[in-house]
Amino acid sequence: MERSDQMFKVRAAELRKILVELGPAYIKIAQAVSSRPDLIQPSYLDELSLLQDRITPFSTEVALDTIEKELGLQIDELFSEISPEPVAAASLGQVYQARLRRSGQVVAVKVQRPGVQAAISLDILILRFLAGVVKKAGKFNTDLQAVIDEWASSLFREMDYRKEADNGLKFRRLYGGIKDVFVPNINMEHTTRRVLVMEWVEVGVYCSFNQLLENGFYHADPHPGNLFRTYDGKLAYIDFGMMGEFKQEFREGFIEACLHLVNRDFDALSKDFVTLGLLPPTAEKEAVTKALTGVFQDAVAKGVQNISFGDLLGNLGTTMYKFKFQIPSYFSLVIRSLAVLEGIAISSDPNYKVLGSTYPWIAKKVLTDSSPQLKSSLQALLYKDGAFRIDRLESLLTESLRARTEKAFVKIQREEANSRMVFKEILSFTLTEKGSFVREILIEEFAKGLDALGLATLDSLTSAATTRIPFTGSSVSFMSKEDMINLRTFHRLMFLLAGLESNKKSFELMELATPTIIKAHTWRNHHCFPINLH
């Protein structure tokens, strides 16, 4: 026990060596784990991190021979120069720096390890057998063998560099135009199943969630060995072997689940879990809703920017077992990618919260997307029993102002914006094509509010008249309960669009303390804005 700290380092080094000896499949697992400083001992983390791009290389002579055989040309004919040793070595291959003889362009040449396909095939066979034993012995609801199959499929695709080249071109087309992201060009002429030639990237980590949730084509292996920071501050992706596809119905289900979680709509969340395949359709909805409320309400109460996956998963184990939760095979790569990204972020910012950084993008997506399913979700979120919940619209608009993607309709953070800027950005958004659905909702609520304001003014005039005419008795209000609600909503909409943050407290006091008639007088006397009804 006196030597425990020292032995941690020794055992960590031994584990790394064992994983290297076991082969590429186990190295891939270790790469994912090595990105989680919040879960792994520092000694183990340091050692496992070496597996990201500093694995013992194979012979350069073998590598050059592979290049010549695959491309059908001598090395001197292909390159005017090539590094004598690999600049990086990973689980499936290693990379050399070279200069193309024909164009003079500096390129990265990736060469696959000899025998890697046979080694991984055996590893997968063993892991699949063990998964079957564990599932049977542990009575897991999740089909562990299907999860292994999904992972194996991605690994086998990764071993065909022609597929990786196609992925790289698609990734460049979808995300190459995003500010601060650099996607190197692929040299298809010199790419085969076992050799890949691409633009050299000079050597931070940021990954846009629109990969996962906008287009559904995402980098499923974003460990630090596959990401670099360029000299001009851009994030460069250099490996496109392990990519994932997230179908639209699942992307929208995932967005809806995040939306319902943050807004504590646990009944809708239980339905989302069924849509995503995490819960069987036979699960008892009311019992699930009650259980999810107990599990998540404390974590969500901290506010969206403070929600961590650790908090969400803390008490989920018992509930998962009780209601037969399962992890669909398609979801395994999504979870892996998110876990690795969160781990990378935590290593530079221990207070990083993945949902807090993602939710502004989700809010913007829900407000602007043309998908009928997301429009329906937004409608259901903003209305309950026919009543408009403006607080939820305020929350979505506020969060969307924090979105920092290249195509965001707001490019400034909320804390940096004054009230006039907030008004300008919200107004600009509602006038765009993407803001048309929200604009329709706002126009409808404004119309209801103006009707209610007219009735409140009529009440006010009637009240004033009756006080001047003796023996007329008390006046009768023209306003219903719904009209009063619509008038309050109208007030809040005006404050929201005018960005009057400084008056928020006085407005809340007015809401609590004044009857309808006084509200009408207050509005008429102190908040007379010119309104263009067109």
N, C-alpha and C positions, 0 to 999 in steps of 0.2 A: 504493500500500500504506500510505502514511502516513495516508491519510484513510479507511482501511477501516471504522473504527467509525462515522464520520460517514456514510459511504456506505450502511452497513447500514440506517440510519434512513431515508435518502432512498429506497433501493430498496424498503424495507418499505412506505412511504407510496405509492409508485408501484404496488406489487403490489395494495394495498388498493383503489386507484382503478380499476385494471384489472378486478379481480374484480367491483366494483360495476357497471362498464360491461358486463361479460359477462352479468350477470343473476343471478336468484334461485338457479338450480341451483348455480352456482359459489360463491355466497355461502354456501349450505348446507354445501358441502364445507369451506369456510374456517372456518365456525363450529365444526365438529367438531375441526379441526386446532388452532384457537386455544385449546382447552382443555387442551393438552398442553405445559406449561412444561418438561417433561423432554425434549422432542423438538425444540422450536422455539427459535430465537434470541430473546432478550428483545425486541430491537427489532421483529422481525416479530410476536412475540406481542402486544405493545402495540397495534400497528396492526390486526392481525386481530381482536383483542378488540372493536374498535370496530364490527365487523360484527354483533355479537350483538344490539345494540338501538339503535345510533346510526347507522343508514343514512340518507342524505339523504331526507327525506320528500317525498311528492308534494303537490300543491296541496290545501289545506283546502277550497277551493271545490268541487273535484272530489269530495272525500271526502263533504262534506255533501250534494251532489247525489246521490251513490250511496246514502247512507242514506235519503234521501227516496224515491227510486225503489224501493229494495228493500223498505222498510217501508210504503210507500203513505201516509205522513203527512208533514206539514211538520215541520221541526226544532222549531219553537216548540210544536207540539202534543205532541211526544215528550218534550222535555227542557225543564226550567225554566232550565237553564244548561248550557253545554258549553265546554270549553277552546278558546280561539281558535286554538291550535296543537297538534299531536299531542304527547303526553308521551313517546312512544317510537315509533320507526320501525324495522321489520324487513324481511326480504327479501320477504315475501308481503303485508304489510299494515302499517298503523300504528294507534296506539291513542290515543283521546281520553278525557278524564275528563268525565263528565256527571252530571246529576241528573235522574232520572225525574220528569216532571211529576205523574204520577198518584200515586206512592207516596212521592216525596221521597228515594228510595234513591240513594246515590252508586254509579255503575256505570262500568265500563270498556267503551268502544265500539270494537270492532276493525273496520276497514274494509279490504277487499282492494284491492291496487294495480290500477289499470286495465291491461289487456293482459297480466297476469302469466301466465295460462294458455297463451296463444299463445307467449310467450317461453320458458316452461319446456318446452313441447312441442318446440320447435326445439332447445333445449339437450340434451334427452334423446336426440333423434334423432342429433345430432352425437356425443354421448358414446357412444351405442350403436354407431355406426359405428367410432369409434376403439377401443372395447373389442374389437370383432371383429378389427381389424387387429393390435392388441397381442397378443391371444390366439394368433392364427395365427403371428405373427412370433416371439413369445417361447415358444411351445409350452407355455402354461399348462395345468395340469390343471383349474383352476377355470373354470367357465363364466362369464366376466366379463359377458357380455351378460345372463345370467339375474340376476346381482347388480344390474346397472343396472336391469333390469326391476322387481326387487323394490323398489329404492329409488324408482324412478319411480312405482310404484303408491302408495307411502306419500305421496309428494309430491302426487299428484293427489287423494288422499283429504284431504290437508291443505288443499287449495284449496277444499274444500266445507265451509263453516263449520257447516252442519247436521250433518255427520258429526263435526266437532270438538265440537259441543255434546253429541252423543250420547256421545262419548268422555269428555267432562268429567263428565257425569252418572254414567257407569259407574265412572269413576275415583273420584268422590266416594263412591259406594256401597261400593266395595271398600276404599278406603284413607282415607276421610274420618274414620273413627273412631279412627285410629292417633294416639297421643299425640304431640304436637309436630309434627304434619302438618296443614296447613290447605288444603282444596280449596274454592275459591270456588264459589258457586252460579251456575248458568247461567239466564239469562232466556230461556226458549224462545219466549215470545210475540213477542219482538223480535229473533229470530235467523233469518237467511236464508242462502242460499248465499254471499253476499258481505259480510254484516254479522253481527257477533256481539256480544251484550250480556251482560255477566256482572258479578257482584259485584266491587266495587272492592277491591283488596288494598293496604293500606298496607305500605309497605316500612318461609359458612353452608350450607352446602350439605350435605345429608344425603339419601340416597335408600335406602329399604328394599329389600333384595334380594327381599323377598317379592312385590314387583311382578313380577319376572322369573320366580322359581322357585316361588312359591306359587300364584298365580292365572294367570300367563302373560300378563297384560295389562299392558304396561309402557310407560313414557314413553321413546320412542326418540330424543328430541331434548332431553336435559336440560342444555343449555348455560346459563351463568349468566344470560343474558337471559330465560330462561323460568322461573327460580327466584328467589324473593325471601325475605328474612327479615322476618317481621312484628315489630311493636313488642314483642309479648309472647314473642318468641323462637321462634315456629313457622316451619317451612319451608312456603312457599306455592308451589304449582304454578299457573301462569297460562296455559299454552298446551297444548292437547290435540290439535293438528293432526297431529303425527307420532307415532302410537302403534304398538306392535308386538304381535303375538300369538305366543306361544311354546307350541306344542302340548305336551300332557302327556307323551307318550312322549319328546320331546326334552328337556323339563325334567328328567325323571327320569334320562335318559341323561347330561345335563350334571352333575347332582348326583353320580351314580355315578362319573363321570370324575374329579371333584374328590376324591371319597372315595378312589378307587383311587390317584390321584396322590400324595396326602398319605401314604397307607399303603404306598407303593412297590410296589403290586401291578401291575406293568407288563404282565403277561400279560392281566389283566382290563381294563387301560386300553386296550390295543390293540383289544379287542372293543368297548369303549365308542366308540372312534373310528369303527368300522364302523357302529354303531348311530346315531351322530350324522350319518353321511354324510360324515365327513371323510376316510375311507379306503374304497376299493372293497372289496366282499366277497371279491374274488379275491386280495387282498394276502396274502402269506405270513406267517402269524401269528407263528411263532417268530422270523423275521428282524425283524419289526416290533417284537416285544417286546424283543429284544436292542438294537435301535437306540434305542428309547424309554428303555431303562435307561441307555444311554450319554449320552443327551441330558439327562435329567431328574434322575438320581440325585444329582449334586452340588448342584443347586438345592434339592432336597427335603431334603438332609442338614442344611441350615441351620435347619430347623424351620419349621412351618407359618406362624408369625407373621412370618417373615423372607423368605418366598418372594415374589418380584416377577415380573410378567409378562416383564420384561426378561430376567431370568435364564432363564425357561422358553423364551423365543423365541430366545435367543442363538445356540444351535447347532442350531436346528430346520430351518433353510433347506435344507441338504443332504439331510436325511432326508425332508423334504416332497417334494423333487423326485424322490428315488429311489423312493419308494413311492406316487407319484402322489396325494399329498394334494390335497384340493380344499376350497373354501369353499362350502358349499351356500347357495343364494340366501336361504333363510329365516334363515341364521345371520349374514348381513351386518349387519342392523340390531341384533342382539344384541351383536356385536363393537363396533359403533359406539357404542352406548349405554354399554357397559362402559368403552370407551376414554375417552369424554368424562367419565364419572363419576370414573374414576381420575385423569384430568388435573386435574379440579376439586379433588379431595382433595389431590393432590400440591402444588398451588399454595399450600395453607395448611399442609401437613405434608409436607415433602420425604421423610420416612421412611415415608410411608403405603404399605402393601402391601394390594392389593385382595383377594387370596386370604386373607391373614391376618385381615382384617376380616369376610370372608364365611364362612369355614369354621365358626365357632361356630354360625352359623345353619344351615349344611348339616348339622353334627353333630346339632343339635336336631331338624332335619327328619327325618333318617334314624332317629333314636331314637323319634320320635313318630308318623310318618306311617302311615296305614292301607293305603297302596298295596301290593299284593302284590309288585310288582317291587322296591320299596325294602326290603320285609321280607326278600325273598329275598337282596338284596344285603347286608343287615345280617347275615343268617345265614351267608352265604358269607364275609363279612369276619371274623366272630367264631370260625369253626370251620375248621380245616385238618386233613384226614384224621381227622375225628372229634374232634380235640383242641380244647378251648376256649381261645381266645387272650384271656385276661383283660386283657392289656396294652392291647389295642385297645379293649375296653370302657372301661377306665380313661381312655384318651385321649379317646374320644368324650364321656364324661360330663364330663371336665375341660373340654374345649373348649365343650361346650354351656352350661356355667356362665357363659361369657363372652358368650353371646348376649344382645343388648340390644333385641330387638324387643318390641313392646307385649304380645304374647300369649305371650312366652317363659315357660316354667314356672319359670325362675330369673331373678330381677330384680336380682341383685347380681353384681358382678365377682368372680372367684375370688380375686384378690389382696386383696380387702376382706373376705373371709369367713374366719371361724375354723373350726376343724375341726367344732365342733358344728353350725354353720350349714350346712356342706357336707353333713353327715349328714342334717340335717333336710330340706334341699332335694332330695337324691337320694331319700330315703325318700318324701317327698311326691309326687315325680314317679312313682315306681314304683307308687304306690297309685291314680294317676289312670287314666282310661280310655285316654288316649294312651300311658301307660307299660305297658300290658298285655302287649305282645309282649316287651319287655325283662324284665318281671316274670316271665313264663313261663320265660325263659332262666335268670334268676337262681334261681328255685325249683328248676329241674332241676339246676343246678350245685350248689346247696346240698344237694339230696338226695344227689347223688353224693358230695359232700364229707362229709356226715354218715355215709354208709356207710363211706367210707374212714377217717373218724375212729374209728368203731366198731372196724374191723379193726386200726387202729393201737393202740387201747387194749387190744384182745385180745392183740396182739403184746407190748405192754408188760407185761400181767399174766402172760402165759406166760413171758416172759423173767425176770420177778421170781421166779416160782415155781421155775423150773429152777435159778436161782442158789442157792436154799435147799435143794434136794434133791440130795444128792451122787450122782454117777455117772449122771446123766440125760442127759448130752451137751448139745449146743447145741440151742436151740429152733428150730422151723421157722416162718418168717414166713407169715402168712395174706395178705399184701398183694402184689398184682401191680404191675407197672410203671404200669399205668393208674391203680390206686388211689393210688399215690404222687403222680402228677400231679394227681389229683382233690383230694388232701389239700392240696397246695401252692396249688391254685386256691381251695380253701375258706379257707385262711389269708388269701390276698390279698383275697378278697371281704369277709371280716370287717374287715380293715384299711381297705378302701375305704369300706364303709358306716359304719364308726365314725369315718372321717375322721382316722385317727391318722397325720398327716403327720410328727409329731416322731419317731415310732418306725420310720419307713420304712427308715432306714439299718440299724438294728439288726435289723430283719426280714430285709433282704437278706443280712446276714451270717449270720443263723440259717439261711436257705435254703441258703447255700453250705456251711456248716460242720457241720450236724447230720444224722445218719442218721435214718431214719424213727422208730425207737423213742424216741430222745431228743426228737424233735419232739413225739411224743405226750405225753411227760412234761412238756415245756415248755408245751405247750398246756393240759394238764390243770392244771398247777400255777400258771400265771401269766395265763391268758386264759380263765378260766371265766366266760362271760357267760350270764345266764339267757336261754334261747331259747324263744320260744313257737312250737312247731312248727305251730300252726294258722295 
